[in-house]
Amino acid sequence: MTGIVRYHCYIPQYRLRRSEIAAALGADASGERSVAGYDEDTTTLGVAAALPVVRGRAESVGSLWFATSDPVYADKTNATTVHAALDLPPDITAVDLGANLRSGITALLTAARDGGLAVLADRRGGPVGGADERGGGDASAAYLFGDDGTLADLTHTASATAEFIDRWRAPGSDDAHTWEERFGEQRYAELADQLLIALAKQGLDLDGIDRFAVAGLNPRAVRTVGAAVRRTTGARQQGADLADAVGNTGTAHPGLLLADLLDAAEPGELLLLVSLADGADAIVLRAADTIAELRGRPVRDRIGDGVTITYPQYLLWRRRVEGERPRRPEPDRPSAPYAWRNRRYKLSLSGGRCRACGAVQYPLPTVCYRCRHTGAFDPVSAGGDTARIVTFTVDRLAFSPSPPLVSAVVAFAGGGRLQCELTDVHRPIEVGDEVVPTFRRGGTVDGIHNYVWKSRPHRDPSPDDES
């Protein structure tokens, strides 16, 4: 099998206090959960996690495996949108792994077999004020596998499958149902024992495991299996507190826990990830000697970047309550032929660099604005680049789910300018401020989601982090 070459986790910056959610039922709770923005869904979350991973390596991606329990489309493949936004080669497979919780670990196992890209994204919710809504979270993670320059090598895998009623949700429903937790706890404990036996039969020295993590949406099962693995291996458990800090992120949670394992790993350490979802799966990795040099910003550093929102704001963004509609005609449905003709600019933020004078322009022009040269341009993409605000306007009349609407002209560090909407604006902005392009949902008409590139204020220490 291959090893992990790059990885990156994306945690949306919005936070909601659990006490506000619990107050809807007259209860109390502590901590916060992460919340995707009004223009973020699992597809855009996946792009945000994967973009730093594939930057400069798009041609080496052998396949794309997209996992989520909250897909934006049914029938239509969501992975193709992620593929287009990342500007990946057209001759690779891009596949959805189904709307289920086990698809997250499956994406990792599948991508590891062919040097592929695993993208895990989820938005978790539940009945208003309930435990799923309080304990859930929104996040994404991306892992690129390969043979060269790995920071951790896959050594063993094991799986165990069993059919039992633990958690279920009808297609199209926002809310899941769960059986009494003790029943699932017993079943998952049995499956975890089978995993450890299977790994030992493969020749793995369980006493040699240094760190492990357990992912799952049954809290009792996660605690019980964690205690059993700790007794059997003597290893240190990692990431058990992530669910308290940002919520349990469902399909994406194995990706967050694996990132936490890699962030903490010392060279040569043996790492174990266990996922509990309609069965149990295990991945064992050996940290490379160069892991400290190859990994980027730890996932825990991203937890403190939060902006607090209110519970009514969350409910409006999630469309759990209906807000006031714009006092103007609804926009027309996006045109499929127009979107196809402009797909590289619209989805990949691709423009052209004039071969005569070097000027960069978005979208790809026919005539260079600077030297008037015709038809000779090299493709260039601004995805992952940084930019500076050249000019902007604040529109308090235009409709926006998060008013006011801010529009700007930005100049990219690599050349070229773009007029776009600014998102995630929480403080006054000025000309010259640094922004980062971000793939977001522009609007939805007749079930068609109009994805566009916006820009957000730059908030990370380094835009090139891959951790």
C-alpha positions as a printed NumPy array, in Angstrom:
array([[  0.   ,   0.   ,   0.   ],
       [  0.958,   3.638,  -0.337],
       [  1.526,   6.244,   2.359],
       [  0.176,   9.68 ,   3.218],
       [  1.932,  12.402,   1.239],
       [ -0.132,  15.408,   2.337],
       [ -3.132,  16.092,   4.544],
       [ -5.205,  19.089,   5.529],
       [ -8.225,  19.689,   7.761],
       [-10.72 ,  22.516,   7.407],
       [-12.85 ,  23.626,  10.342],
       [-15.285,  26.451,   9.522],
       [-14.673,  29.539,  11.6  ],
       [-18.195,  29.85 ,  13.003],
       [-18.962,  28.566,  16.501],
       [-22.276,  28.022,  18.28 ],
       [-22.487,  27.642,  22.046],
       [-24.181,  24.419,  23.052],
       [-25.904,  26.228,  25.902],
       [-27.9  ,  28.242,  23.332],
       [-29.045,  25.062,  21.614],
       [-29.964,  23.334,  24.88 ],
       [-31.898,  26.395,  26.055],
       [-34.496,  25.66 ,  23.362],
       [-35.538,  22.669,  25.494],
       [-34.97 ,  24.346,  28.847],
       [-31.751,  22.403,  29.37 ],
       [-28.092,  23.338,  29.744],
       [-24.872,  22.259,  28.032],
       [-21.243,  23.342,  27.854],
       [-18.769,  23.879,  25.063],
       [-19.13 ,  24.877,  21.413],
       [-19.668,  23.254,  18.048],
       [-18.341,  24.263,  14.631],
       [-20.841,  25.581,  12.067],
       [-20.488,  25.893,   8.307],
       [-21.262,  29.332,   6.875],
       [-24.494,  30.141,   5.052],
       [-22.744,  29.603,   1.696],
       [-20.899,  26.424,   2.711],
       [-22.047,  22.849,   2.16 ],
       [-20.243,  19.516,   2.149],
       [-18.983,  20.077,  -1.398],
       [-17.403,  23.444,  -0.599],
       [-16.062,  22.093,   2.696],
       [-14.382,  19.288,   0.762],
       [-12.786,  21.732,  -1.673],
       [-11.5  ,  23.878,   1.224],
       [ -9.751,  20.865,   2.763],
       [ -8.374,  19.463,  -0.486],
       [ -7.114,  22.623,  -2.187],
       [ -3.892,  22.963,  -0.102],
       [ -3.274,  19.211,  -0.475],
       [ -3.287,  19.109,  -4.28 ],
       [ -1.589,  22.47 ,  -4.829],
       [  1.377,  21.749,  -7.069],
       [  0.545,  18.029,  -7.172],
       [ -2.679,  17.847,  -9.203],
       [ -1.071,  15.711, -11.908],
       [ -0.064,  13.063,  -9.351],
       [ -3.61 ,  12.477,  -8.055],
       [ -4.662,   9.   ,  -9.199],
       [ -8.318,   9.148,  -8.157],
       [-10.787,  11.117,  -6.031],
       [-13.01 ,   9.511,  -3.38 ],
       [-15.583,  11.797,  -1.772],
       [-17.285,  10.804,   1.481],
       [-20.162,  12.554,   3.242],
       [-23.412,  11.692,   5.01 ],
       [-24.941,  14.979,   3.81 ],
       [-24.549,  15.04 ,   0.001],
       [-25.664,  18.144,  -1.847],
       [-27.028,  16.176,  -4.804],
       [-28.665,  12.773,  -5.208],
       [-28.284,  11.052,  -8.607],
       [-25.659,  13.634,  -9.629],
       [-22.099,  12.878,  -8.489],
       [-20.844,  15.478,  -6.013],
       [-17.219,  14.397,  -6.459],
       [-17.215,  15.823,  -9.998],
       [-17.749,  19.334,  -8.601],
       [-14.84 ,  18.836,  -6.193],
       [-12.775,  17.489,  -9.075],
       [-13.529,  20.561, -11.218],
       [-12.826,  23.058,  -8.429],
       [ -9.44 ,  21.406,  -7.773],
       [ -8.649,  21.418, -11.518],
       [ -7.641,  17.748, -11.431],
       [ -6.783,  15.738, -14.558],
       [ -9.865,  14.667, -16.553],
       [ -8.704,  11.057, -16.952],
       [ -9.103,  10.01 , -13.298],
       [-12.024,   8.495, -11.401],
       [-14.046,  10.834,  -9.181],
       [-16.592,   8.935,  -7.099],
       [-19.07 ,   9.501,  -4.259],
       [-18.953,   6.762,  -1.632],
       [-22.583,   7.029,  -0.574],
       [-24.436,   8.962,   2.102],
       [-23.351,   6.95 ,   5.128],
       [-21.037,   7.328,   8.091],
       [-18.75 ,   4.453,   7.119],
       [-17.803,   6.158,   3.848],
       [-15.201,   8.334,   5.606],
       [-12.87 ,   5.521,   6.6  ],
       [-13.703,   3.759,   3.304],
       [-12.419,   6.775,   1.361],
       [ -9.092,   6.547,   3.193],
       [ -8.777,   2.809,   2.596],
       [ -9.681,   3.12 ,  -1.088],
       [ -7.446,   6.096,  -1.856],
       [ -4.513,   4.32 ,  -0.208],
       [ -4.703,   1.543,  -2.785],
       [ -4.003,   3.655,  -5.867],
       [ -2.342,   6.864,  -4.751],
       [ -5.676,   8.649,  -4.672],
       [ -7.17 ,  11.624,  -2.891],
       [ -9.642,  10.985,  -0.055],
       [-11.958,  13.907,   0.742],
       [-14.141,  13.611,   3.85 ],
       [-16.737,  16.295,   4.617],
       [-19.827,  16.522,   6.765],
       [-22.383,  18.866,   8.277],
       [-24.071,  17.347,  11.326],
       [-27.384,  18.423,  12.774],
       [-30.491,  16.958,  14.311],
       [-33.83 ,  17.774,  15.947],
       [-33.956,  21.362,  17.206],
       [-32.342,  21.586,  20.626],
       [-31.537,  17.866,  20.684],
       [-28.392,  15.889,  21.421],
       [-27.413,  15.414,  17.767],
       [-27.626,  19.143,  17.083],
       [-25.664,  19.99 ,  20.247],
       [-23.035,  17.312,  19.79 ],
       [-22.585,  17.594,  16.03 ],
       [-20.082,  19.669,  14.127],
       [-19.106,  20.684,  10.594],
       [-15.642,  20.013,   9.14 ],
       [-13.678,  18.345,   6.358],
       [-10.367,  16.597,   5.806],
       [ -8.348,  15.573,   2.752],
       [ -5.552,  13.02 ,   2.372],
       [ -3.318,  12.454,  -0.641],
       [ -1.632,   9.059,  -0.863],
       [  1.473,   8.157,  -2.827],
       [  4.793,   6.33 ,  -2.812],
       [  7.31 ,   9.179,  -2.652],
       [  7.897,  11.685,   0.126],
       [  5.445,  10.059,   2.524],
       [  5.093,  11.316,   6.074],
       [  3.4  ,   8.108,   7.264],
       [  3.24 ,   4.668,   5.618],
       [  0.247,   2.347,   5.802],
       [  1.276,  -0.991,   7.335],
       [ -1.934,  -2.854,   8.242],
       [ -5.703,  -2.613,   7.767],
       [ -8.588,  -4.663,   9.156],
       [-12.379,  -4.572,   8.935],
       [-15.337,  -6.265,  10.598],
       [-18.943,  -5.91 ,   9.46 ],
       [-22.202,  -6.598,  11.296],
       [-25.816,  -5.632,  10.651],
       [-27.591,  -4.189,  13.674],
       [-29.829,  -1.218,  14.459],
       [-27.802,   1.597,  15.993],
       [-28.396,   4.795,  13.967],
       [-30.516,   5.407,  10.884],
       [-32.008,   8.233,   8.822],
       [-34.536,   8.1  ,   6.005],
       [-33.465,   9.563,   2.628],
       [-34.331,  13.254,   2.481],
       [-34.775,  13.576,   6.241],
       [-32.754,  16.1  ,   8.239],
       [-32.91 ,  14.141,  11.477],
       [-31.487,  10.743,  12.421],
       [-32.829,   8.202,  14.891],
       [-30.799,   6.138,  17.335],
       [-31.402,   2.995,  19.342],
       [-30.546,   2.862,  23.035],
       [-26.788,   3.503,  23.266],
       [-25.929,   0.509,  25.431],
       [-26.977,  -1.91 ,  22.698],
       [-24.661,  -0.289,  20.142],
       [-21.916,  -0.095,  22.747],
       [-21.956,  -3.874,  23.208],
       [-21.954,  -4.606,  19.479],
       [-19.102,  -2.201,  18.711],
       [-17.034,  -3.568,  21.596],
       [-17.34 ,  -7.054,  20.081],
       [-16.336,  -5.756,  16.644],
       [-13.323,  -3.894,  18.059],
       [-12.112,  -7.136,  19.671],
       [-12.368,  -8.808,  16.252],
       [-10.301,  -5.994,  14.729],
       [ -7.486,  -6.37 ,  17.236],
       [ -7.442, -10.154,  16.764],
       [ -7.315,  -9.704,  12.977],
       [ -4.431,  -7.233,  13.227],
       [ -2.505,  -9.586,  15.51 ],
       [ -3.017, -12.438,  13.027],
       [ -1.462, -10.236,  10.342],
       [  1.7  , -10.097,  12.443],
       [  1.16 ,  -6.693,  14.054],
       [  2.671,  -6.402,  17.531],
       [ -0.172,  -4.705,  19.411],
       [  2.222,  -3.749,  22.214],
       [  4.167,  -1.719,  19.664],
       [  1.324,   0.728,  18.996],
       [  2.249,   4.141,  20.393],
       [ -0.887,   6.233,  19.774],
       [ -4.459,   5.482,  18.759],
       [ -7.781,   7.229,  18.159],
       [-11.388,   5.995,  17.982],
       [-14.077,   7.619,  15.831],
       [-17.814,   6.994,  16.035],
       [-21.165,   8.656,  16.721],
       [-22.063,   6.412,  19.664],
       [-20.296,   8.121,  22.61 ],
       [-20.587,   5.102,  24.923],
       [-19.127,   2.824,  22.278],
       [-16.233,   5.202,  21.604],
       [-15.371,   5.343,  25.314],
       [-15.649,   1.579,  25.79 ],
       [-13.6  ,   0.708,  22.71 ],
       [-11.021,   3.348,  23.638],
       [-10.597,   1.794,  27.07 ],
       [-10.292,  -1.697,  25.551],
       [ -7.621,  -0.63 ,  23.037],
       [ -5.718,   1.193,  25.781],
       [ -5.723,  -1.94 ,  27.981],
       [ -4.647,  -4.198,  25.124],
       [ -1.929,  -2.011,  23.624],
       [ -0.848,   0.31 ,  26.414],
       [ -0.906,   3.099,  23.825],
       [ -1.85 ,   6.741,  24.356],
       [ -5.285,   7.792,  23.122],
       [ -5.356,  10.879,  20.915],
       [ -8.182,  13.202,  19.92 ],
       [-10.825,  12.149,  22.441],
       [-11.448,  15.81 ,  23.283],
       [-11.945,  17.014,  19.692],
       [-15.655,  16.225,  19.832],
       [-15.93 ,  18.486,  22.878],
       [-14.107,  21.33 ,  21.114],
       [-15.806,  21.368,  17.691],
       [-18.407,  18.594,  17.852],
       [-18.538,  15.135,  16.357],
       [-18.152,  15.75 ,  12.638],
       [-19.569,  12.403,  11.502],
       [-18.078,  11.183,   8.232],
       [-15.228,  13.705,   8.519],
       [-14.314,  12.755,  12.1  ],
       [-11.934,   9.879,  11.233],
       [-10.044,  12.403,   9.088],
       [ -9.777,  14.9  ,  11.956],
       [ -8.614,  12.209,  14.384],
       [ -6.048,  10.882,  11.916],
       [ -4.718,  14.418,  11.478],
       [ -4.431,  14.769,  15.256],
       [ -2.504,  11.49 ,  15.394],
       [ -0.11 ,  12.638,  12.674],
       [  0.296,  16.079,  14.272],
       [  1.411,  14.509,  17.562],
       [  3.411,  11.568,  16.19 ],
       [  7.136,  11.241,  16.771],
       [  9.334,   9.743,  14.023],
       [  8.937,   5.972,  13.837],
       [  5.83 ,   5.782,  16.018],
       [  3.085,   3.275,  15.18 ],
       [ -0.388,   4.847,  14.905],
       [ -3.796,   3.149,  15.014],
       [ -7.097,   4.66 ,  13.837],
       [-10.341,   2.799,  14.625],
       [-13.685,   3.822,  13.108],
       [-17.036,   2.531,  14.393],
       [-19.882,   2.754,  11.868],
       [-22.082,  -0.243,  10.949],
       [-19.022,  -2.314,  11.643],
       [-15.473,  -1.45 ,  12.572],
       [-12.407,  -0.566,  10.51 ],
       [ -8.782,  -0.044,  11.476],
       [ -5.813,   1.631,   9.79 ],
       [ -2.268,   1.288,  11.117],
       [  0.481,   3.669,   9.988],
       [  4.179,   4.095,  10.729],
       [  5.309,   7.713,  11.067],
       [  8.232,   8.499,   8.784],
       [ 11.535,   9.779,  10.122],
       [ 10.865,  13.075,   8.337],
       [  7.31 ,  13.573,   9.592],
       [  8.202,  16.648,  11.644],
       [  9.583,  18.37 ,   8.541],
       [  6.661,  17.473,   6.245],
       [  3.573,  18.243,   8.313],
       [  2.122,  21.725,   8.549],
       [ -0.099,  23.609,  10.962],
       [ -1.738,  21.259,  13.538],
       [ -5.492,  20.789,  13.406],
       [ -5.776,  21.947,  17.026],
       [ -4.437,  25.365,  16.083],
       [ -7.505,  25.828,  13.88 ],
       [ -9.978,  25.273,  16.701],
       [ -9.333,  28.675,  18.255],
       [-10.163,  30.625,  15.086],
       [-13.874,  30.784,  15.876],
       [-16.459,  33.536,  15.39 ],
       [-19.506,  33.068,  17.608],
       [-22.968,  33.139,  16.021],
       [-26.43 ,  32.984,  17.599],
       [-28.806,  30.037,  17.538],
       [-31.437,  31.863,  15.397],
       [-28.699,  32.683,  12.886],
       [-27.728,  29.005,  12.763],
       [-31.338,  27.934,  12.218],
       [-31.721,  30.418,   9.352],
       [-28.505,  29.302,   7.691],
       [-29.569,  25.638,   7.995],
       [-33.066,  26.493,   6.693],
       [-34.618,  24.943,   9.778],
       [-36.716,  28.116,   9.97 ],
       [-37.831,  30.194,   6.991],
       [-36.43 ,  33.716,   6.786],
       [-37.737,  36.714,   4.897],
       [-37.428,  36.313,   1.155],
       [-35.862,  38.943,  -1.135],
       [-38.35 ,  41.561,  -2.27 ],
       [-37.529,  41.068,  -5.906],
       [-38.034,  38.4  ,  -8.603],
       [-36.261,  35.08 ,  -8.081],
       [-33.106,  34.635, -10.194],
       [-33.225,  32.503, -13.31 ],
       [-32.12 ,  28.896, -13.152],
       [-28.406,  28.491, -14.034],
       [-27.864,  27.471, -17.644],
       [-26.128,  24.123, -18.18 ],
       [-24.601,  25.093, -21.587],
       [-23.315,  28.416, -20.234],
       [-21.821,  26.72 , -17.165],
       [-20.129,  24.133, -19.401],
       [-18.602,  26.723, -21.728],
       [-17.214,  28.697, -18.772],
       [-16.425,  25.745, -16.497],
       [-12.68 ,  26.353, -16.161],
       [-13.143,  29.935, -15.042],
       [-16.327,  29.359, -13.056],
       [-15.268,  26.209, -11.197],
       [-11.45 ,  26.172, -11.37 ],
       [-10.869,  29.942, -11.271],
       [ -8.724,  29.561, -14.365],
       [ -7.519,  32.443, -16.529],
       [ -4.684,  33.046, -18.943],
       [ -1.171,  34.465, -18.985],
       [ -0.275,  36.326, -22.194],
       [  2.719,  34.709, -23.882],
       [  3.749,  38.062, -25.371],
       [  3.794,  40.347, -22.307],
       [  3.08 ,  38.068, -19.327],
       [ -0.122,  39.82 , -18.197],
       [ -2.542,  37.572, -16.271],
       [ -6.273,  37.974, -16.912],
       [ -9.483,  36.385, -15.569],
       [-11.362,  34.869, -17.292],
       [ -9.309,  33.615, -20.228],
       [ -9.549,  36.449, -22.792],
       [ -9.383,  36.486, -26.566],
       [ -7.267,  39.661, -26.724],
       [ -4.687,  40.736, -24.127],
       [ -5.806,  43.959, -22.465],
       [ -2.21 ,  45.161, -22.126],
       [ -0.437,  44.408, -25.433],
       [ -3.448,  43.539, -27.61 ],
       [ -1.862,  40.225, -28.549],
       [ -4.451,  37.727, -29.815],
       [ -5.06 ,  34.103, -28.884],
       [ -1.737,  33.112, -27.255],
       [ -2.3  ,  32.435, -23.539],
       [ -1.03 ,  29.863, -21.076],
       [ -3.608,  28.614, -18.548],
       [ -3.186,  29.834, -14.979],
       [ -5.317,  29.257, -11.879],
       [ -5.753,  31.518,  -8.867],
       [ -7.072,  28.747,  -6.641],
       [ -4.957,  28.771,  -3.483],
       [ -3.375,  32.133,  -4.329],
       [ -3.628,  35.21 ,  -2.12 ],
       [ -4.867,  38.632,  -3.204],
       [ -5.211,  42.242,  -2.045],
       [ -8.364,  44.336,  -2.104],
       [ -8.111,  47.031,  -4.761],
       [-11.54 ,  48.555,  -4.182],
       [-14.797,  47.427,  -2.575],
       [-18.385,  48.436,  -1.95 ],
       [-20.809,  47.58 ,   0.861],
       [-24.366,  47.048,  -0.434],
       [-26.999,  47.186,   2.309],
       [-29.93 ,  46.855,  -0.122],
       [-28.952,  43.708,  -2.019],
       [-30.29 ,  40.517,  -0.432],
       [-27.855,  38.275,   1.431],
       [-28.44 ,  35.578,   4.086],
       [-25.627,  37.293,   5.991],
       [-25.989,  41.015,   5.229],
       [-24.578,  43.333,   4.131],
       [-23.32 ,  42.106,   0.774],
       [-19.706,  43.143,   0.176],
       [-18.331,  43.193,  -3.378],
       [-14.687,  43.842,  -4.223],
       [-12.062,  43.911,  -6.925],
       [ -9.024,  41.927,  -5.795],
       [ -5.528,  41.718,  -7.297],
       [ -3.82 ,  38.327,  -7.044],
       [ -0.232,  37.941,  -5.932],
       [  0.463,  35.954,  -9.096],
       [ -1.078,  38.603, -11.328],
       [ -4.555,  39.375, -12.581],
       [ -7.658,  40.883, -11.002],
       [-11.102,  39.527, -10.182],
       [-14.403,  41.116,  -9.211],
       [-16.093,  38.922,  -6.629],
       [-18.208,  38.811,  -3.498],
       [-16.479,  38.826,  -0.11 ],
       [-17.651,  36.326,   2.48 ],
       [-16.884,  35.713,   6.175],
       [-16.483,  39.473,   6.726],
       [-16.792,  40.215,  10.454],
       [-14.779,  43.381,  10.891],
       [-14.216,  46.547,   8.864],
       [-12.138,  45.965,   5.75 ],
       [ -9.814,  48.349,   3.957],
       [ -8.152,  48.666,   0.577],
       [ -4.95 ,  46.629,   0.685],
       [ -6.297,  43.936,   3.027],
       [ -5.204,  40.407,   2.145],
       [ -7.899,  37.955,   1.035],
       [ -7.969,  34.327,  -0.107],
       [-10.174,  32.856,  -2.887],
       [-12.723,  30.407,  -1.487],
       [-15.126,  28.075,  -3.289],
       [-18.678,  28.717,  -2.094],
       [-22.306,  28.322,  -3.056],
       [-23.68 ,  31.392,  -4.801],
       [-27.363,  30.426,  -4.782],
       [-29.805,  27.625,  -5.537],
       [-32.637,  27.725,  -8.072],
       [-34.795,  24.699,  -8.974],
       [-32.374,  22.448,  -7.108],
       [-29.344,  23.596,  -9.118],
       [-26.55 ,  24.9  ,  -6.898],
       [-24.62 ,  27.735,  -8.488],
       [-21.051,  27.377,  -7.198],
       [-18.749,  30.378,  -7.546],
       [-15.42 ,  31.636,  -6.248],
       [-15.64 ,  34.311,  -3.581],
       [-12.881,  35.744,  -1.389],
       [-12.579,  35.809,   2.382],
       [-10.314,  37.834,   4.672],
       [ -7.08 ,  36.015,   5.256],
       [ -6.997,  34.558,   8.773],
       [ -4.421,  31.734,   8.676],
       [ -0.742,  32.271,   9.557],
       [  0.292,  30.544,   6.33 ],
       [ -1.882,  29.854,   3.282],
       [  0.427,  26.982,   2.348],
       [ -0.286,  24.835,   5.43 ],
       [ -0.984,  21.205,   4.563],
       [ -1.904,  19.983,   8.04 ]])
